[in-house]
Amino acid sequence: MYVVELKRDGKRIYDGALALASQVWCMNHLFLDEPILFPYNCDPKIEIGQFQNAHQEINQQVVDQRHIQVVRRDTGGGSVYCDRHGINFCFLADEATPDLYGNFSKMYRPAIDALKSLGVKNIVDSGRNDLTVDGKKISGGAMAIVNHRIYGGFSLMLDIDYDSMVQSLTPNEKKLISKGIKSVKARVTDIRSHLAPEYQDLTPEEFMQIMTRKIVGVTSDKDIKYYTLTDDDWRQIDELAARKYKNWDWNYGAAPEYQFEHDVHLANVGTVEVYVTVGNGKIKALSINGDFFGKGNHQELIDTLVGVKIRREDLEGALKNVDLNYYVNGLQKDQLIDLILGDKVPVEQAK
């Protein structure tokens, strides 16, 4: 098994979009005589499934405030929050590999053996694609067949930022886990607290390296067969990341058409309601209703916003030269943008 690290010029990279782009590039361009393993960790990132609606999956305010990267992958499944303390092991193998595709027990077996050697007890693969310790989840896995290759992997939660995991979810999702952090703690657990004493102080990178050695079946780093990405490889990976995985049109715009409505009552304005239809990440249709006052024809305001990407900087640009007070007396531009995006209106502004 070959190992491809997320390193450039010998330095580790923590960019989650580049991690995904490098794997996809290797899937399409790198063909070696053995399977390929991609161990990596990254800065805070929410990775959404191919068919999910980013606006409905994440809490954009929290994502913006905490500088959490949002990346859409090319495979299905749900949203995953990860950061530097969540270690990911992805792999590429030939489609003809016996008894591998869909066999999560086989995929997890080396990791289970490795974790047991580090002192973790009561670890089992449970359900369809999870690993648990004492009944609590420590990992989730996925597999797909792309271009006659099995592309899969799993994450290992060495430590967990419960707060970010919960707060970066959408309000509806938070209702489903009604007790927030307490509920999450009841269902998932970190790996560190289950490690033997001599491994308790491992850094995420040290843990990743130990697990990599054990998964590929060697005892020393010098025995690992590395493929080092070349400058030309990185040039193509950078181009792919810029074109797709760092592109708002893919991460947010590549979603089915959907509708939503938001409303608020502001002391100096009245009730304002917006009804929005979004297609390809842009406002396709919009109505603004309420008991407010205004002089202008609302259709003029609507025409200004239709076709604009459903993100703050684009909405700010569209409204830059608009006298919003002419259409909705007392309404500030940032309040209308907050309303369209579903962001919280400051309490002191509400009645």
N, C-alpha and C positions, 0 to 999 in steps of 0.2 A: 504493500500500500504506500502510495506517495502522499506527502503532506505539502499543502500549499498554505503558507502563512500570509496574513494580511500585513505585509511589511514592504516598505519601499526604502531603498538605500540603507537597509539594516534597521530601520526604525518602524516600530509597530504603528499601525493606523487604526483609529477608533471611529472612523466614519462609517455608519451603518449602511448608507446608500452605496458607498464604494465596496463594502463587503458583499452586498447582494450583486452588484454589477460584476465583481470579479468572479463570483461563482457562475453567473449566467454566461459570462464571456468564456470561461473554461469549459462549460458544458457544450458550447458551440464550436470551440476552436482548439481545445487542449485534449489530445487523445494519447494516453500513455498505455503501457502494457499491464497496468494494475489499477485497481480502484484509487480514487483520490479523496483525501480527507481535508476539510477546511475547518480548522479550529479558529475561533475568533471571539472577541467581546467588543463592545462598542459603547460610545456615549449614549445617553438616554434616547431611546427610539421607540416609536409605536409602528409596528409593521402590520399592515392590514392585508386581508385576503384579496385576491384578484377581483372578486365579485361584490365586495363590500362598498358601502357609501361612506367615505371618510368623514363627511360632515355629521353623519349620524352615529359614528363609532367613537369619536373622540370629543373631549371637552377642549375646544380650541383655545379658550382663555388660559387654561392651565398649560396647555402645550406651548403657547406663546410665552407665558410668564417664566416657564421653567426651561425654555429653549429645547424642547423635545422634538426630535426629528420625526417626520411622518414619511413612511415609505410604503408604496404598494408593491407587493410581490407578484409573481406571475402564476402562482398557484392559489387554489382556493383555501378555505378554512377561515378561522376567526382572527381577531386582532390580538396581538401579543405586545406587551410592554417589556422592554429589556434595557439593561444598562451594563456598565462595566463589570458588575458583580454577577451577571448572568452569562454563563459560558456556553457558546454554541458550537456544535459539531455537525457540520453538513458533509455530505459525501456524494460522489458520483461513482456509479458502477454500471457495468454492461447489463442491458436488459435481460440477457440470457443467463445472468448469475442465478444458479439454482436456488429455489426456495427463499428468495429475498424480498421481492416486491410484495408489499402488504403484510409481511411477516415482521411485525414490530418486536416480537420476542427475540428474534434472531438479531435484529438491528441493535437492540438494547443490551444483548448478552455481554459484550465486552465492557460496556460502561458499568453494568451491574457488578461484574467481577472486579473491576477497577475500584469502584466505590467500596465494595466489601473489604478490599485490601487496605483501604484507608480508614477502616473502622466503622463504616456505616452498616447498621444492622436493620433487619426487618424491611429490606428493600425488595419490592416486587414490581413487575410490569402488570398493571391492572387496567381493566376496561379495554378499549381498543388501542390506545396509543399513548398511555401515560405511565410514568414511574411514580411510585408512592413509597413513603417511609412511614411506618405506623399508620397507614391509611391516609396520609396527607401527601398531596401532589408536590413533587420536586422537579418534574420534567414533563414536557409534551412533545410529541414527535409527529412528523408528516412525511409522506412519500408521494412521488408522482413519476410518471414515465414521460420523458421529453426527448424527442429525437433519438429514440431507441436506447436511452440511457435512464437508469433509475437515479432520480435526484431526490434526496431525502435528508433527514437530520433531526436533531433534537436539541433542546436547551437544558442546561443544568443550573438551577438557582442556588449558587453558593451562598449569597446573601440576598435579602429581599427588601426593597424600599416599598413597604406596604402603602405608605401615604401616596407616593407618585403612582403606584399601580392603580389605586382606587380613584384618586382625583383626576387622572387623565382620561378616565372613562366618561361616557356621556351621562347626563342626568338620568335617563331612563335605565341605563345599565346599572347605575348606582342604586336605583330603587330595587332592582332585582337582587342586590346583595345588601338588603335593607340596613343591616347593622354596620355597613362600611368595613373599616379595617378589622374590626373584631370578627366579622363574618369571613373575610379573606383569610385571617390567621387560623380560623377553624378548618379551612379547606386546603391550605398550602403550607409548606414549611421550607425553611432554608436547609441547605446541606451542611453548612459549617457547624451548627450546633450538634450534628450527629457524627462528626469526624472524631477520630481518636485524638487524645490530648496532644500528641506530637505534631499533628497537622492543623491544629486550631488557628495558628497565626499565618497560614498561607495567604499570600496575595492572590487576587484572581488570576494573574498571569502565571504564578507558580503552580496553582491548582490546574490551570489549563495545560501546562506543560507536562505535569505528572500524568494527567488523564490521557494526553496525547500519546505518551510513551506506552502506557498500558493498553490503550485501544489498538495501537499498531503492533503491539507485542514485542517491544524491545525494552532493554533496561538502561540504555544510555542515549542521550540526544545524538551522539555521533553515529548511532546505528539507524537513525531515521533517514529515510530517503526523501529528500526535499526536492520539490520543483520550485525554483526561484523565478518569480515573474520578472521578465525583462523590461527594459525601458519601452520597447515597442509594445509589449503586452499592456503595460500601464497606460500608454497613450491611447490604446483602443478602449481600455476599461474606463478611462476618464471620459472619453467621448460618449460611451454608452451611458454612463452615469448622468452626464449633463443632458443628454437627449431624452432620457427616460426617468431614472430613479431619483434625480434631483429636479425633475420638471413638474411643476404644479399641475400641468395639464394631464399628466399620467397619475400622479398621486391623489389628486382631488377631482380632476375633471373626468377621469375614466370611471364614471359611475352611471347607473341607469337614471332616467328622468325621475324626479321625485318632487313632492310638494310639501310645504310646511306653512304654519301660521304662528305668529308671535304677537303678543299684545302687551301693553303697559299703560298705566294711568300716571300721568305726570301732573304735579300740582299746578303749574303755570301753562299747561297745554290742554289737558283733558285726556281722554282715552284715544290711543292710537293703535290700530291693528294693521298688520301687513300679512298679505297672502302671497306666497312666492312659489313659482314653479321653476325648477332648475333643470337644465339639460346641458350635458357636457361641461358641467362646472360653471355655467353662466346663467344669469337670470333670463328665463325665457318668457315669463309672464309675471306681472306684479300688480297688486291692487293695494291701495292705502285707504283705510276707512277709519271712522271714529267720530267723536262729538266735538272735535276741535274746530277752530275757526281758520279761515284763510281766504285770500283774494284770488290767487291764480288758479288756472285750469290744471287739475291734478294730472291730466294726461301728459302735459308737458314734462312734469317731474318724472312720471313713469317712463316716458320715452327716453329720458336721460339715463335711466338705470337699466333698461332692458338691453341685454347683450353684454353686460358687464360681468366679469368674473366675480364669483361669490367669495371674495376675500377683501380684507380691510383696505389694503393699499389701493386696490382698483376702485373700490367704492369711494374712497377719499378723493381719488383723481377725478372721478366722474362728477362729484359734487363740488369740486373746487371753486368753480365760478357760478354756482347756483345760489340764489337768494332763497334759502329754504323757508325763511320766515314769511315769504310771499305766498307760499303754498300751505304751510302749517304754522300758524302763528305761535311763536315761542319755542318751537322745536329746534334743537341744536343738531348740527350735522352728525356729531359723534353719537348722539342719542338715536338718530335714525339708523345709523350703521350698526350700533349695538343691537337694535331691535331686529334688523334684517338678519344679522348673524346669530341672533339668539343669545348674545352676551348680556350679562346682568347690568341693568341700569342702576347707577349709584343710588343708595337708599335715600340720600338727602334730596334727590330729584323726584322721588315718587311721593304720591300723596298718602 
